[in-house]
Amino acid sequence: MAKKRPQTKGKQQPQLRDGEIPVVGAREPCPCGSGRRYKACHGRSAAHAVTELVQRPFEGLPGECDWVALRELVPAATVALPLKGGLPEGVPSVSLATVLPMAWPALRRDDGSVLLGLQNDTSSGDISRDLADTLRRALDAEPGTPVQARRAPADGPRLQDVLDPEGAFEPVVHAGFEFWVPDSENASPEVAASLERANAAAIPTVKLTGVDAAYWCETPEKNHLRWVMPHPEEQLLDALARLHAAGTSSLGEGTRLVGSFRAHGVTVPVWDLPSGVGADDIEKPAAEFAERLAAALATDAPLTADERRARGGLTNRQVTLS
């Protein structure tokens, strides 16, 4: 999923009430009037990274693999974020959101609650530090105010420093972006139309319940399962190759392990699924695959010739997103 952030050019954004939020999705016309889609216009205006790239920015956070999924795969989702020391006075809740209106980095709502956007571009090589800086500024912002992007201090805290390490990370995947406005049913015609356009561009996605960080999605030609896994890459590729060579890497009839990609220091295997296979249909096969994978991960015997060929095929189809 494309990541985006608004262009500021030092221009002060006015305070906006929830009902007045101008909603712009990645594929909507850019509000600058260029006629191009937002993601191809001002959504590309992020500053270049000026600090050393942190390859695994979410390491050490509860639900690291789900953080990666929400950053790269899931169109619309929210997660309650527990803070170290609890919530400040006047802040009823803090939630992570995949995307916010106008690609704002964060928003302090009218009621004082905070939404932190995850899929924006960041100005340094450490996503965790940038998000922590945005979160701290959102907690101090006036209600009804969006938080603008800035370059985080190089010595500032990271998410690992401000979030409760014992807190749960339980994503709620939404069918659309109605969570942007508290009362979407009574939104203005302009906001309702923008929501409709954004919702139409969102790929239907469901988080599996029986295994960790696996997300089913529906596309016009076929469905997919994209499963974010925390295992060391070389060990995981060996295990997948063993299963592939043995003919046990699929998730049932008509399904196929087609490759994987790297994102934020972890590996994400991807399966093609027939269009008729829904999220509920894949729950049991995914749980059974997890058992086969665990056994393959525990094997340290050298790869056979067939397994090496299978591994080569998987490696050739691997791409890096971040």
N, C-alpha and C positions, 0 to 999 in steps of 0.2 A: 504494500500500500504506500502511495506517495506520502511524503512528509512535507509539511508546509509551515510557513510563518508569515505574519503580515509585514509589510514594509512600513517603517515608522518615520525615517528621515527626520527625526527630532520633532515631529509634529505631535502636539499634545492631543490625545484622544479624549473626547468628552465623556463624562460619566453617563452611563446608559442604564435605564431600568430594564428588568428582565423582559417585559413585554415589548421593548423597543429594539431588541437585539437584531441587527441585520445578519441573517443567516446566509453564509456562503460556503458551499461544499467545494471539494477539490475540482469537480468537473463543471461547476457553474461559471458563468462569465465573471471575470475579475472585476471588482468594484471600481477599479481605476478607469474603466471605460475603454480599455484597449480592444475589446472584442474577443480576446483570447480567454481560454479557460483559466481559472485561478491558479491551478497547479502548474500551468505553463507560463504564468506571468509573475505576479508578485509572490506567489507561493514558492518561487525559486530564489528568493532574494536573501537567503540566509548568509550570514558572514562565514568566511572560511575558517576552519578549525585552526586555532593558533596554539593549542597546547598538545602535548603528547596524547595520542589516541589510546584510550582505555579500551582494550579489546573485549572485555567482559564487564560492562558497566553495572549490571544488575546482580553480580555475584555477591552472595552473602545476604541478599534480601529474601524474605519468605516469598515463595512462588516465583523464583527467578525465571523459570521457563514460561510461565504465564505472562510475566512482564515482557518477554521477548515476543510472545504471540500477540499481545495487545499493541505492541509497538509496530509490528510488521504485517500481521495477518488479519486482524479482526477490525471490521469497519466501525461498529458501534458497541461499546461496552463501558461499564463503570465498575469501580471497585472502591469500597470504603477503605481509607488509609488511617490506621491507628498511629498516633504520634507518641514519641517518647515523652513521658510526663503528662500525657492526656491533652485534651483540647483546650486552647486558651479561652478565656471568658469572652462570650459574645460570638463564638464560632461553634454552631451546633453540630457541624459535620465537615469532614474533609474527604473528598472523593477524587480518585483518578478517573479521567475520561479519555477515551481514545482520541477524539477530536472535539474541539469547541467551535462555536460560531466565529466566523471571521478568522479562523486559525489562531485565536488568542492563546497565548501560553497558559493563562489562568484567568479565572473569573471569580470575584467575590460577589456572591448573589445578594439580592435585597435583604434576605433574612440572615445574612452574615456567614452562610455556609460557603465553602470553597470548592471549586472544581479546578483540577490541575490537568492540563492537556499533555498527552504523551507523544503524539505523532508529529509534533512540530520539529523543524530543524533546530539544531542547537549551535551556539557560537563557539564552543570549545570541543576538544576531543573527548570530554568526559560528560556523557549524557546525565549521569547520576548527579554530578555537581551542578550542572545547569538546572536540572529539575528541582533540586533542593533550594537553590537560590530563588527560583520562581515561586516555589511554595512558601518560603519565608516572607517574600514580599506580598504574596496574596493574603497571608494571615494578617498583615498590617494594613492592607488596602481598605478604603472606605467601601461600605456595602453598595452594590450596584455598579462596581468599577471593574473593568477588565485590566489585567496586568500585562504590561508591554514587555517585549523581549529586551534583553540587555546581555552584555558579556559578564558572566559570573566572575567574582574574584577568584584568582588562582588558588588562594588558600582558604576558600570558603568550604563549608560542610558539604557532605554528600548525602544522598538519601539514606545511606547506611547509618549516618550520624543522627538523622532527625526522625526516622520512622522506628516504631517499636519492633525490635527484632523478634519478639515473641508473638506479635500480632498475626492474625490470619490474613491471607490474601485470596479472596474469593470473588473472581470476576463474575459479573452479571452481563451476559450478552443480550443486547437489545435488537429487535427487528428493525428499528430506525432510530432517529435522533430526537425523538420527542423529549428526551431527558434534558435537552438544551433549555426548554422553557417550562416553568412549573405547571402552566395550564394550557397545554397545546391545543386542547379542544376549542378554547375560546381565543386563540391567537388571532392577530390581525390578518387580513387576507394576504398581505405581502409576506409575512412570516410563514403563514400556512403554505403558501406557494413555494417558498424556499425550502421548507421542510419536505414538501412532497418531492421536489427535485432531488434533494440530498438523499432521501430515502430510496428513490428509484435507482440511484447509482450504487447503493450499498449491496454487496454480495451477501445473500442469505447465509448465515454462519451459526453453528451450534457447537457449544463446548460439550465434549463427551463427559459422562459422569463416572464411568467405571475405571478410567485411567487418567493419569495426570497430563495436562497441557496438550491434549489432542483436540483439534478443531475440524469439524466437518463443514464443508461449504458447497454451495450449489452454483454451477455455472450453466449457461445455455446448452453446451454440448455434452458435458459430463460433470460428475461431482468429484470431490477430492477429500482426502483426509490429510491434514498437515499436522505433524506430531512433533512438538519441540522436546528434545531429549537432552538430559544433562550429562550424559556419559562422555568421557574423553573421545575426541573425534576418531582417532586411529582405532581404538578399541571397538567403537560402535560400528565403523565401516567393516572391520573384520567380522563382527557378529552378523551384520546384515548380509555380508557376502556368504557366510556359512549357510544362512537360512535360504538365500536366493539360490545357491547351488543345489541345495537339497529340495528345492521346489516348495518351500514352506514360508516364503516371504509375503505371500498375498494375504488378503483379508477375506477370502471367500471367492466363489465363482464370479468371474468377470472383473475381478479387481486385480491391480498390478502395482507393485512397487516400482516407481518410475525414476527415482533418484532422490536427491536431497539438496538442501542449500545451507550455507552457514549464515548465522545472524547473531551478532553480539556475543561471539565466543562459544556458541553452542550450535548443534547440528539439528536440522529439521528434515527428516524423511517425509516423502510425499507419495501418496497412493492415488492412482486414478480409480474411480468407482463408476459403475453404470449409473445412468441418470435416475433409474428407479430405486437406487439404494439410498435410503435416508439415514439420518444420524442414529435413530433408534436401531436400525438394522445392523449397524456396524459396531454397536456397543459390545456384544458378546465376542465377535471375531477379534476386536481390538484387545480385549482382556486375554483371550487365548494367545494372541500374538505376543503380548507382554510376557507371558510365561515362557514361550519359546525363545524370546530375545534374552531373557534373564539367563537361561541355560547356555545360550550361545556366548553371552558375555563372560560367563564363568569358565569357558573353554580357552586354554592357552596353547593348544597343539598348533603346530605350523599349518598354514593354509595349504590345502591340496591344490593341484593344478586347476581343477574346475572352480574352486573357491577364489583363486587368484584372478581367474578370468572374470568371474562375477564381480569381484572387487574393482577390477579395472573398469568394468562397465559402469558401476555406480560412481566411481571417481570421475569418469569422463562426463557424467551428466550432473556434476555438482557445480553450483554457482555460489557466489558470496554476495550477500546483500549489504553487509556492513563490516 
